Amino acid sequence: MAEILHRVGIDLGERSYPILIGTGLLQAAASFTTCPKAAQAVIVTNTTVAPLYAAALQAALAGHYAQVRQVVLPDGEAFKDWATLNQIFDSLLENGCDRKTVLFALGGGVIGDMTGFAAASYMRGVPFVQIPTTLLSQVDSSVGGKTAINHPKGKNMIGAFYQPRLVLCDLDSLATLPARELSAGLAEVIKYGPIADMAFFTWLEQHVDALRQQDRATLAQAVKRSVEIKAWVVGQDEKESGLRAILNFGHTFGHAIEAGMGYGNWLHGEGVGAGMVMAAHLSQRLGLVDAHFVQRLTQLIDRAGLPTRGPVLDTQDNAGAYLAHMRVDKKAEAGDIRFVLIDGPGKAVVRSAPDALVREVINACCAGG
């Protein structure tokens, strides 16, 4: 039986949409009554998620669409590329999908990003719906309209801002999530505390064990508060011209880890976990926070089951390797790396830092450092 536990709105004028959080949602036809009408719907998913949830979603959509097709992609960050994106376009074209066709992204952040980019591009824009099945995608990537694929030289460098019509967070789908993936999702939950809400950070310190044990009520509250903060930020800065960049706390270091290790070797949330520790140390060295804050954040990231030290990307010049990757980060300006730093607990700022200081942080915060 479907139950909506929380409803969060994202205010973007005519592009506004609801985010529904609950149980039994993806298999209930009633969940999709507000979706755009069309002759065809296409479920985009992957080889891991499809056997678990695709049939239930297809049955739920059958009452709303004459034809419901599936596109099943390979699973993993390594496949977030042009070749895999073209599999979606191939299927849409082969089946005569028109500009009213609705795409449904069923999966984690990779599927959500790729489906959104396909929706933004096919016939210059078709509607899509996000049905995130991982904690990371429920609390972060499914909300806000960022869509992209990776390039070998940088993560999420090719994409578009394109908002979904609905985000459906079914907590039941988290039950099949491996412990490592759940921890990766907690990184994106934890980030909201230091950048916007230290009361939420304290709550996470008190409830991180229950979250890792998948207590349903605790998960629902964590998803709700995370989505509320992201919706508030995106509502003020949809296309990341200023404030929205704070949502990338830990990501400048984290994306360097992902690219440097080869996409998929470190999960996105694992890179962000270690990246937040690095960003906190950089904030401390710049006099923005004290050692106690850095210690609290590091301990919470560790308790969430995440790495607190970065990997070695280059045994000859590890810091240099990090800096090279970070110079192609989307926040970089004319080669000047911009970091999301904590300007006092609960407040973030985007600014640059001297390379020498960044090198010190990388050398101190990486394995073997």
VOSEGU-827428 format. One line per field, with one value per residue (C-alpha): residue in three letters; chain; x, y, z. Coordinates in Angstrom, 3 decimals. Layout:
<atoms>
rest	[ala, ...] .
kette	[A, ...] .
px	[X, ...] .
py	[Y, ...] .
pz	[Z, ...] .
</atoms>
This chain:
<atoms>
rest	[met, ala, glu, ile, leu, his, arg, val, gly, ile, asp, leu, gly, glu, arg, ser, tyr, pro, ile, leu, ile, gly, thr, gly, leu, leu, gln, ala, ala, ala, ser, phe, thr, thr, cys, pro, lys, ala, ala, gln, ala, val, ile, val, thr, asn, thr, thr, val, ala, pro, leu, tyr, ala, ala, ala, leu, gln, ala, ala, leu, ala, gly, his, tyr, ala, gln, val, arg, gln, val, val, leu, pro, asp, gly, glu, ala, phe, lys, asp, trp, ala, thr, leu, asn, gln, ile, phe, asp, ser, leu, leu, glu, asn, gly, cys, asp, arg, lys, thr, val, leu, phe, ala, leu, gly, gly, gly, val, ile, gly, asp, met, thr, gly, phe, ala, ala, ala, ser, tyr, met, arg, gly, val, pro, phe, val, gln, ile, pro, thr, thr, leu, leu, ser, gln, val, asp, ser, ser, val, gly, gly, lys, thr, ala, ile, asn, his, pro, lys, gly, lys, asn, met, ile, gly, ala, phe, tyr, gln, pro, arg, leu, val, leu, cys, asp, leu, asp, ser, leu, ala, thr, leu, pro, ala, arg, glu, leu, ser, ala, gly, leu, ala, glu, val, ile, lys, tyr, gly, pro, ile, ala, asp, met, ala, phe, phe, thr, trp, leu, glu, gln, his, val, asp, ala, leu, arg, gln, gln, asp, arg, ala, thr, leu, ala, gln, ala, val, lys, arg, ser, val, glu, ile, lys, ala, trp, val, val, gly, gln, asp, glu, lys, glu, ser, gly, leu, arg, ala, ile, leu, asn, phe, gly, his, thr, phe, gly, his, ala, ile, glu, ala, gly, met, gly, tyr, gly, asn, trp, leu, his, gly, glu, gly, val, gly, ala, gly, met, val, met, ala, ala, his, leu, ser, gln, arg, leu, gly, leu, val, asp, ala, his, phe, val, gln, arg, leu, thr, gln, leu, ile, asp, arg, ala, gly, leu, pro, thr, arg, gly, pro, val, leu, asp, thr, gln, asp, asn, ala, gly, ala, tyr, leu, ala, his, met, arg, val, asp, lys, lys, ala, glu, ala, gly, asp, ile, arg, phe, val, leu, ile, asp, gly, pro, gly, lys, ala, val, val, arg, ser, ala, pro, asp, ala, leu, val, arg, glu, val, ile, asn, ala, cys, cys, ala, gly, gly] .
kette	[A, A, A, A, A, A, A, A, A, A, A, A, A, A, A, A, A, A, A, A, A, A, A, A, A, A, A, A, A, A, A, A, A, A, A, A, A, A, A, A, A, A, A, A, A, A, A, A, A, A, A, A, A, A, A, A, A, A, A, A, A, A, A, A, A, A, A, A, A, A, A, A, A, A, A, A, A, A, A, A, A, A, A, A, A, A, A, A, A, A, A, A, A, A, A, A, A, A, A, A, A, A, A, A, A, A, A, A, A, A, A, A, A, A, A, A, A, A, A, A, A, A, A, A, A, A, A, A, A, A, A, A, A, A, A, A, A, A, A, A, A, A, A, A, A, A, A, A, A, A, A, A, A, A, A, A, A, A, A, A, A, A, A, A, A, A, A, A, A, A, A, A, A, A, A, A, A, A, A, A, A, A, A, A, A, A, A, A, A, A, A, A, A, A, A, A, A, A, A, A, A, A, A, A, A, A, A, A, A, A, A, A, A, A, A, A, A, A, A, A, A, A, A, A, A, A, A, A, A, A, A, A, A, A, A, A, A, A, A, A, A, A, A, A, A, A, A, A, A, A, A, A, A, A, A, A, A, A, A, A, A, A, A, A, A, A, A, A, A, A, A, A, A, A, A, A, A, A, A, A, A, A, A, A, A, A, A, A, A, A, A, A, A, A, A, A, A, A, A, A, A, A, A, A, A, A, A, A, A, A, A, A, A, A, A, A, A, A, A, A, A, A, A, A, A, A, A, A, A, A, A, A, A, A, A, A, A, A, A, A, A, A, A, A, A, A, A, A, A, A, A, A, A, A, A, A, A, A, A, A, A, A, A, A, A, A, A, A, A] .
px	[0.000, 1.378, 1.876, 3.190, 5.063, 6.388, 5.794, 8.355, 7.861, 10.569, 9.610, 10.800, 7.769, 6.298, 9.000, 8.017, 7.391, 6.697, 9.083, 7.166, 8.765, 7.060, 6.645, 5.135, 5.089, 6.723, 4.309, 1.141, -0.639, -2.001, 1.547, 1.618, -1.762, -0.177, 2.460, 2.255, -0.096, 1.335, 0.968, 4.342, 6.415, 9.985, 11.596, 15.362, 17.081, 20.117, 20.963, 20.996, 17.756, 15.667, 15.171, 14.133, 11.677, 11.148, 8.213, 6.376, 6.878, 5.817, 2.606, 1.906, 2.384, 0.319, -2.895, -1.634, 0.214, -0.723, 2.879, 5.495, 8.971, 12.224, 15.795, 18.191, 21.709, 24.883, 25.373, 28.121, 29.792, 32.145, 29.171, 28.096, 29.337, 28.344, 28.149, 25.683, 23.691, 23.277, 21.598, 18.734, 18.509, 18.683, 15.701, 13.649, 14.232, 13.713, 10.345, 9.075, 8.977, 7.711, 8.227, 5.380, 6.953, 7.711, 10.996, 11.108, 14.543, 14.541, 17.844, 20.605, 22.445, 23.986, 20.616, 18.964, 21.670, 21.738, 17.964, 17.628, 20.280, 18.575, 15.230, 16.776, 18.303, 15.823, 13.750, 15.079, 13.228, 10.758, 9.302, 10.891, 10.265, 12.863, 12.375, 15.628, 16.387, 19.548, 19.914, 22.413, 20.037, 17.034, 18.735, 20.742, 21.069, 17.366, 16.437, 17.382, 17.650, 21.382, 21.871, 25.157, 27.558, 31.250, 34.223, 37.549, 39.033, 36.291, 33.149, 29.750, 31.378, 28.813, 25.180, 22.275, 20.017, 16.655, 14.005, 11.912, 8.124, 8.071, 10.527, 9.286, 11.419, 10.226, 11.998, 11.224, 13.799, 16.561, 16.018, 17.982, 20.828, 24.245, 25.776, 28.550, 26.014, 24.002, 27.121, 27.905, 24.469, 25.074, 27.906, 25.381, 23.157, 26.009, 27.081, 23.850, 24.733, 28.030, 26.761, 23.279, 21.943, 24.089, 20.999, 20.564, 24.256, 23.763, 20.694, 22.811, 25.426, 22.623, 20.985, 23.769, 23.672, 19.895, 20.382, 22.968, 20.556, 17.876, 15.367, 12.483, 11.287, 14.843, 15.574, 12.357, 13.374, 16.895, 15.606, 12.996, 15.407, 18.060, 15.533, 14.146, 17.597, 18.392, 14.997, 15.527, 18.960, 17.882, 14.788, 17.095, 19.794, 18.596, 21.597, 24.416, 25.345, 26.117, 24.505, 23.893, 27.626, 27.644, 25.946, 29.306, 30.977, 33.643, 33.026, 36.055, 38.390, 35.903, 35.608, 39.407, 39.472, 36.845, 38.563, 42.051, 41.153, 39.065, 35.294, 33.652, 36.642, 35.621, 31.890, 30.841, 29.838, 33.155, 35.012, 32.768, 33.343, 37.116, 36.683, 34.681, 37.471, 39.992, 37.770, 37.312, 41.085, 41.534, 38.871, 40.758, 44.093, 42.426, 41.159, 37.466, 36.759, 38.503, 40.010, 36.980, 34.670, 37.055, 37.191, 33.373, 32.930, 35.668, 34.188, 30.685, 32.001, 33.899, 30.812, 28.854, 31.205, 33.025, 36.740, 38.244, 41.544, 42.020, 43.842, 47.219, 46.666, 50.359, 53.275, 55.623, 53.471, 50.155, 49.167, 50.021, 47.733, 44.868, 45.439, 45.481, 42.096, 40.652, 41.588, 38.945, 36.269, 33.143, 33.678, 37.195, 37.518, 40.364, 42.266, 41.689, 40.312, 37.265, 36.567, 33.412, 34.699, 33.003, 32.933, 31.909, 29.697, 26.437, 27.663, 29.527, 31.553, 33.079, 36.605, 40.072, 43.112, 46.862, 48.179, 50.844, 48.183, 46.081, 49.157, 49.721, 46.135, 46.345, 49.654, 48.255, 44.903, 45.856, 46.848, 50.529, 50.610] .
py	[0.000, 3.377, 6.012, 9.531, 10.491, 13.883, 16.259, 18.954, 21.550, 23.170, 26.688, 27.496, 29.272, 27.383, 24.705, 23.966, 20.348, 18.174, 15.765, 12.916, 10.799, 7.639, 3.891, 1.723, 4.681, 3.351, 0.425, 2.496, 3.838, 6.734, 8.091, 9.078, 10.732, 14.198, 13.119, 14.492, 12.623, 10.839, 7.735, 6.366, 6.189, 4.928, 3.586, 4.096, 1.866, -0.387, -4.064, -3.995, -2.095, -3.495, -6.995, -5.443, -2.699, -2.235, -4.650, -3.048, 0.428, -0.705, -2.157, 1.075, 3.150, 0.849, 2.526, 5.930, 5.147, 2.942, 1.762, 1.494, 0.471, -0.158, 0.838, -1.149, 0.273, -1.194, -0.292, 1.957, 5.358, 4.000, 3.903, 7.521, 8.437, 9.266, 5.639, 4.678, 7.900, 7.013, 3.741, 5.846, 7.916, 4.769, 3.252, 6.462, 6.817, 3.149, 3.182, 6.419, 8.326, 11.888, 15.048, 14.155, 10.852, 10.792, 9.342, 7.771, 7.571, 4.458, 4.084, 5.988, 9.164, 7.896, 6.852, 10.064, 12.276, 10.419, 10.191, 13.881, 14.780, 12.555, 14.225, 17.690, 16.807, 14.531, 16.644, 19.637, 18.564, 15.920, 15.554, 13.254, 11.953, 11.026, 7.796, 7.593, 4.207, 5.061, 7.278, 9.487, 10.142, 10.678, 13.362, 15.065, 14.254, 13.708, 17.196, 20.419, 19.593, 18.991, 16.455, 15.345, 12.704, 12.402, 13.162, 11.360, 14.722, 15.714, 14.576, 15.907, 18.293, 17.786, 18.361, 20.721, 22.212, 20.531, 20.068, 16.893, 17.040, 14.924, 13.289, 10.124, 8.917, 5.430, 4.453, 0.784, 0.800, 1.474, -1.975, -3.598, -1.085, -2.556, -1.119, 0.565, 2.384, 3.456, 4.944, 6.726, 8.321, 9.474, 11.682, 13.808, 13.909, 14.963, 17.849, 19.761, 20.310, 22.209, 24.350, 25.241, 23.626, 22.641, 21.518, 18.897, 18.037, 17.414, 15.299, 13.225, 12.674, 11.277, 9.153, 7.990, 4.451, 4.218, 5.479, 2.794, 0.214, 1.558, 2.600, 3.724, 6.735, 8.024, 7.634, 9.476, 12.415, 12.526, 12.505, 15.157, 17.615, 17.093, 17.722, 20.783, 22.373, 21.546, 22.803, 26.064, 26.594, 25.632, 27.839, 30.828, 29.859, 27.318, 27.474, 27.791, 31.409, 31.868, 30.296, 26.838, 26.189, 25.613, 22.251, 21.110, 21.046, 18.321, 17.804, 19.628, 17.216, 14.354, 14.723, 14.751, 11.446, 9.883, 10.999, 10.211, 6.712, 5.922, 6.337, 3.633, 2.629, 5.079, 5.714, 9.349, 9.532, 8.041, 10.746, 13.399, 11.968, 12.250, 15.525, 17.095, 16.266, 17.916, 20.980, 21.244, 21.126, 23.809, 25.907, 25.522, 26.507, 29.636, 30.497, 29.935, 27.063, 25.542, 22.099, 20.968, 21.413, 19.483, 16.682, 16.506, 16.334, 13.729, 11.531, 11.679, 10.796, 7.866, 6.678, 6.805, 4.172, 6.550, 7.116, 10.115, 10.066, 10.491, 7.991, 8.511, 9.449, 9.806, 8.456, 11.096, 14.203, 13.335, 16.924, 17.910, 15.203, 16.442, 20.043, 19.066, 17.368, 20.214, 22.807, 21.310, 21.404, 23.307, 25.909, 26.743, 30.188, 30.820, 27.933, 29.315, 26.535, 27.571, 25.624, 25.371, 26.112, 26.342, 29.949, 29.025, 25.961, 26.137, 28.647, 28.011, 30.276, 29.730, 31.048, 30.226, 29.266, 29.381, 26.260, 25.846, 25.642, 23.207, 21.042, 20.994, 19.843, 17.102, 15.818, 15.790, 14.215, 11.442, 7.857, 7.713, 11.461] .
pz	[0.000, -1.037, 1.638, 1.142, 4.310, 3.217, 0.322, -0.518, -3.226, -5.307, -6.353, -9.873, -11.263, -14.217, -13.754, -10.139, -9.188, -6.131, -4.418, -2.817, -0.065, 1.094, 0.786, -1.937, -4.320, -7.477, -7.819, -7.275, -10.353, -8.276, -7.841, -11.513, -12.063, -12.378, -14.915, -18.466, -20.791, -23.816, -25.938, -24.885, -21.728, -21.573, -18.398, -18.406, -15.880, -15.513, -15.278, -11.456, -10.828, -13.691, -12.200, -8.884, -9.807, -13.560, -13.861, -10.935, -12.372, -15.843, -14.410, -12.513, -15.656, -17.883, -16.789, -17.928, -21.176, -24.144, -24.516, -21.788, -22.939, -21.120, -21.931, -19.754, -19.572, -18.080, -14.422, -13.124, -13.290, -15.979, -18.392, -17.856, -21.321, -24.907, -26.036, -23.300, -23.735, -27.412, -26.410, -25.039, -28.232, -30.389, -28.576, -28.728, -32.467, -33.289, -31.511, -33.032, -29.762, -30.199, -28.162, -25.793, -24.804, -21.066, -19.799, -16.330, -14.687, -12.482, -10.668, -8.936, -9.793, -13.029, -14.458, -13.283, -14.789, -18.097, -18.471, -17.698, -20.271, -22.841, -22.054, -22.378, -25.749, -27.552, -29.963, -27.958, -24.834, -23.677, -20.147, -17.606, -14.095, -11.483, -9.500, -7.508, -5.958, -3.988, -0.943, -2.769, -5.644, -3.361, -1.258, -3.984, -7.679, -8.478, -7.259, -8.994, -12.682, -13.109, -15.900, -17.437, -18.637, -17.797, -20.007, -19.469, -18.442, -16.010, -14.214, -15.353, -17.811, -20.607, -19.680, -19.207, -16.552, -17.146, -14.470, -13.995, -13.682, -10.515, -8.100, -6.406, -3.481, -2.572, 0.656, -0.003, -2.804, -0.270, 1.279, -1.577, -1.377, -0.451, 2.722, 0.734, -1.461, 1.580, 3.159, -0.100, 0.066, 3.633, 2.363, 0.488, 3.579, 5.871, 3.610, 4.270, 7.931, 7.583, 4.691, 5.981, 9.167, 12.141, 14.062, 11.327, 11.680, 15.410, 14.614, 12.220, 14.916, 17.109, 14.388, 12.036, 13.456, 12.886, 9.333, 8.601, 10.017, 7.647, 10.276, 8.063, 10.054, 10.481, 6.769, 5.913, 8.115, 6.676, 3.091, 3.899, 5.517, 2.826, 0.058, 1.862, 2.012, -1.610, -2.803, -0.906, -2.482, -6.017, -5.735, -5.271, -7.781, -10.340, -12.668, -10.143, -10.758, -7.061, -3.995, -5.487, -5.689, -1.904, -2.584, -3.960, -0.536, -0.723, -4.430, -5.850, -4.063, -4.522, -8.286, -8.542, -6.644, -8.931, -12.126, -10.862, -9.678, -12.778, -12.654, -10.568, -8.448, -5.736, -5.413, -5.748, -2.078, -1.007, -2.905, -1.357, 2.125, 1.884, -0.022, 2.808, 5.262, 2.934, 2.467, 6.239, 6.785, 4.130, 5.867, 9.156, 7.609, 6.250, 9.741, 8.961, 11.393, 14.387, 14.931, 16.947, 13.968, 11.694, 14.263, 14.564, 10.806, 10.375, 13.121, 11.594, 8.136, 9.645, 11.565, 8.318, 6.908, 4.572, 3.935, 5.709, 3.805, 0.086, -2.141, -3.764, -7.414, -8.303, -6.290, -7.739, -7.202, -5.610, -4.850, -8.410, -9.758, -7.593, -8.686, -12.365, -12.054, -10.004, -12.617, -14.945, -12.221, -13.297, -10.562, -11.822, -13.395, -15.847, -14.245, -10.744, -8.547, -6.506, -3.312, -1.224, 2.278, 5.663, 6.822, 10.351, 11.061, 9.107, 6.534, 3.281, 1.020, -2.428, -2.793, -4.048, -1.980, -2.636, -4.386, -1.702, 1.000, -1.025, -1.509, 2.260, 2.834, 0.192, 1.551, 5.124, 4.233, 1.812, 2.485, 3.322, 3.950] .
</atoms>
